[in-house]
Amino acid sequence: MAIVETMIDVPAEHQQNVFGQFDAYIKKIERTLHVTMVYRDGMVKLIGAEQMVKRAQSVFENLIELSKRGNAITEQNVDYALSLSFQEMDDKILEIDKDVIIRTINGKPIKPKTMGQKQYIDLIRQKMIVFGVGPAGTGKTYLAIAMAIQAFKSGEVSRIILTRPAIEAGERLGFLPGDLQSKIDPYLRPIYDAMYEIMGAESYMHQCERGAIEVAPLAYMRGRTLDNAYIILDEAQNTTPAQMKMFLTRIGFGSKVIVTGDMTQKDLPSGQKSGLDTALHVLKKVDGIGVCYLDHRDVVRHPLVQEIVKAYDAYEKREAKKQHAADRESSVPRNRG
């Protein structure tokens, strides 16, 4: 196997960002692609097998370009760039990075970070109703809220409605302190956090007082018709089929709906069918409805979260196989002779 060398120019102002703390990103690229990277006088020398050096060069140049665009390089960026390099899709990471949805109150751009998230955003732009299904950390709710705020600010809709089913996850509502609103608030906290980060608390509260933004439990949607609104139903795996039907039939003219859920984190009573499961089955052939399935590759939290999601996926598949085998064995008639 021929060993080759190549040089990459690294601008001094981007060195720390793309190298990582204690050169952590450099070391990860070296370990993953089995190359050696040596930095000297503003240049990085890559040494290794030709194919791996080409991949490492592409990954590193993409990270430098992301840094030049003002991104703070994270371990997730490095992991995803490496993953795309093995799929011969290196350029996709820069294409995804161009799609800025909106900026937070602090000026930070919000944009998709994976191909799955980009597909999710594109579907939201194209379809009236979109189901975003995937594990924790894939940005389902956060990106949906960013799209809602962008549409509201640009005048596409006149209000934003954010809702969640108030399902008790191991703790009874009645035992929580305070009045009804205080009991409900913990279930809606992730939505508040996203709104505060993107809009700022003061702007959010002002729009709430005007009635332009409404955050409420799903039960409050019954009997209403929601026109010219951006409506987000979060944690939809915890709806019943009746609740989901009730919600989807509230939609009026000029509205857009995003339904998000994680099928692995249901808090419904044992034996209760999820409204999200039913809706995905019943509506799969309806025009105007888009479904985006995200997976562990789209997790943008700490890399350990991605590993946790993968481990649980593998465990659940093994358990399902065991259960299937046990069901088949129990259904085989036994010879009583």
Buried (B, 14 or more C-beta within 10 A) or exposed (E): EEEBEBEBEBEEEBBEBBBBEEBEBBEBBBEBBEBEBEBEEEEBEBBBBEEBBBBBBBBBBBBBBBBEEEBEBBBBBBBBBBBBBEEEEBEBBBEBBEBEBBBBBEEBBBBBBBBBBBBBBBBBEEBBBBBBBBBBBBBBBBBBBBBBBBBBEEEEBEBBBBBBBBBBEEEEEEEEEEEEEEBBEEBBEBBBEBBBBBBBEEBBBEBBEEEBBBBBBBEBBEEEEBBEBBBBBBBBBBBBBEBBBBBBEBBEEBBBBBBBBBBEEBEBEEEEEBBBBBBBEEBEEEEEBBBBBBBBBBBBBEBEBBEBBBEBBEEEEEEEEEEEEEEEEEEEEEEEE
